Every structure is written in C-alpha cells, then in structure tokens.
C-alpha cells in the first residue's frame, strides 16, 4: 500500500463562492475526499472501521491558501498520514495547480471513536495503522517550492531548492478511478520560517465575542456517522462574518476545531469576535462548545 495518495479534482462552479474563489466548505470536501479514499486503500477506511465498531473523527484542521484558488481549473491534491500518536493521528495535504505550483497547504488531526459508546479509542488499536512506512515531511515545508513567503515573518527563501529524501511505495490496491502517480519531490529550503503557518490558533470564549446568529441542524447536515459532517461547520462559521468582509477580502487561512458532535434538530448559537483581519467564531449548544473556527484575510 502507498503511504500517500495524489488525486486530481476539477474546481467547478459549485465549489466557489460569489467571488469565484474556492469556498472553505469546498476546500474541506476536497481534502476529506482524498483522505477518505487513501484511508480505504490503506485498510482503515469507513467500511473497515465500521466493521470494528469505530470511526474516524476530525478534531482539528487548518488550511492555508498560498495562492488564490479560482474556478474552472484542475488541481492535484496530495495527502499522507503521519505516524499516529497515543491519542490522535495527523494527516497533511498539499494542493498544486496544473503547473505544479503549491496553492494550498493543510494539516489535520483525527481521533478514533467507538461507534456505540462515542468514547475515544486508541489509534494503536487499529491493526492496519501499523502496516505503513510513514513519511516524516510536513505540508508546511512544501510551500517553499514557489519561493513564496507564506508568513509575514518568513525569511527570504534562497534561490536554490534542496530535494529532501522521501521513499515512496507503490500502490497495490488502488481503484481504477484513482489518479495515483509517482510521489513528487518534496523540497525544503536552507532557511527556516520563524512561524508555522499551519500552527493552530487558540480560540477561547471571552468578552469580545458577540452573538451573531443561531441555526438548527437539519437532515442535509448529517453524514454516515449520524452527526453533522465536519464540512458543514465551515458554512456555519463563515456565515457569522460581516458581509463586507467575506464579499470583498481575500481569505488567506482558516481553521476549524471540533469539540462536541452535533446531531439532527439541535440548535447552535454562534458568536463572533473580530480583530483587524482576523475573525473567530464559536458555536455552542446548551452552553457547551461544539466547534470553533478562525478566519484570516489578507490586509
């Protein structure tokens, strides 16, 4: 089995917002799709996990737009899991355009949950997780491919890019519809970024948060795990932001943290805190935090 997966996607009109830019929800759908397919190929996809009475739950994800992603283009999404820890497993993503330039980097954290008790299980309990030779490179290191400063505190990238060592494995059970190609070379630079663009923010409720709106979950929000799908939270969160911001400003990064599952016909109160070009939202049900999110726009 391959320790990575690369799949092509076409960004169509249904994947973008009114500005023809890839929406946060569509971005999450792309990443979730390729992650789900790779997990299946590796033997720990939804069917295998369900048979064992368990399922994957996304707990955190952060997406950084190196370049704007517009409609009517084909992109290549690469994903690979990191070696699981005691309580969670991480998975990274790199999205490239047709020219091979990095346009999105992302990282995510997943937990294993028992389907009946809804309690956490250990990733080490999943047999096939021990059958992969895990890569150690991270998505944040691939951003230097274009010489693009992905943070205002980044040092200038050198003109020479040094290939990092990776050892790809050949897929043995990929489906006929999967676009798997030879693993691309991941590059690193001799300089080190002073800050990590994929570092998760701290989002804590305080006096700066004000009520934005409430929403009740419906049938179309629910997925195969009988709870609100993680991609729906992106819509819940961004709809709390001021229209003048989301309709005009360019989104540079967003993240979502999932704290408590939501089920059908539950009402969520969403509050918003704004500071310069950063907007934080928190969704609560009966006073319990269900999710939080952070959006940062370019100045």
Secondary structure, DSSP 8 states (H G I E B T S, - for coil): --S-EEEEEEE-GGGB-TTSBB-HHHHHHHHHHHHHHHHHHHT-SHHHHHHTTEEEEEEEEEEEESS--BSSEEEEEEEEE----SS-EEEEEEEE-TTS-EEEEEEEEEEEEETTT--EE-GGGSGGGGSS------HHHHGGGGT---STT-----SS-EE--------SS--TT---------EE-SS--SS-TT--------TT-EEEEEEE--GGGB-TTSSB-HHHHHHHHHTTS-HHHHTTS-EEEEEEEE-S---TT-EEEEEEEEETTEEEEEEEETTEEEEEEEEEE--
